[in-house]
Amino acid sequence: MQRGFKDGLVRLSVGIENPDDIIADLEQALEQI
């Protein structure tokens, strides 16, 4: 643990983009863990 961040912490930053792209990115990231 560094700087107060715990293992397993997920940071999600969402800007102005297509919701389908965000969902696809999340699905791809979750497949990696």
C-alpha positions as CSV (number, residue, x, y, z in Angstrom):
1,M,0.0,0.0,0.0
2,Q,1.5,3.3,-1.1
3,R,0.1,6.8,-0.6
4,G,-3.1,5.5,1.0
5,F,-4.1,3.3,-2.0
6,K,-5.1,-0.2,-1.2
7,D,-4.5,-3.3,-3.4
8,G,-7.6,-3.9,-5.5
9,L,-8.6,-0.2,-5.8
10,V,-10.2,0.6,-9.1
11,R,-10.1,4.2,-10.4
12,L,-12.7,5.1,-12.9
13,S,-12.6,8.3,-14.8
14,V,-15.4,9.0,-17.3
15,G,-15.4,11.9,-19.7
16,I,-17.5,12.7,-22.7
17,E,-17.5,9.6,-24.8
18,N,-19.9,7.0,-26.1
19,P,-21.3,4.8,-23.3
20,D,-20.9,1.7,-25.4
21,D,-17.1,2.5,-25.6
22,I,-16.9,2.9,-21.9
23,I,-18.7,-0.5,-21.3
24,A,-16.5,-2.2,-23.8
25,D,-13.3,-0.8,-22.2
26,L,-14.5,-1.9,-18.7
27,E,-15.3,-5.4,-20.0
28,Q,-11.9,-5.7,-21.6
29,A,-10.2,-4.5,-18.4
30,L,-12.1,-6.9,-16.2
31,E,-11.2,-9.8,-18.4
32,Q,-7.5,-9.1,-17.5
33,I,-8.0,-9.7,-13.8
